[in-house]
Amino acid sequence: QVQLVESGGGLVQAGESLRLSCSASGVNFNLYRMGWYSQAPGNTRDLVATISIGGRTNYYEESVKGRFTISRDNAKNMVYLQMNSLKPEGTAVYCCNFRDQLTGYWGQGTQVTVSS
């Protein structure tokens, strides 16, 4: 059974940092590109960043470039999102994700709240 569990969210002030973690189980983690998404209340789920299997090819949504860093530890089945210089518009539930040939898998998400 595939399971993704996010952690590390919280309430911070604008300009502060958080490091989100996503633990994967029930999956051969080394086979999949991983992603982080955010969903603010009333909004769609938006892609934030992705990381390749080897961790060398990453994608960042324009608004987080230079502030967020995605990384992974394949030995631990973990993917991380380091978020620096957080902004109030970054308030959202953040979820990790991967897709196999049949479907996408999501964790329950972790809430990030950035106060101004």
Helices and strands as residue ranges (DSSP letters): E 3-7, E 10-13, E 18-25, G 29-31, E 34-39, E 46-51, E 58-60, G 62-64, E 68-73, E 78-83, G 88-90, E 92-99, E 104-106, E 110-115
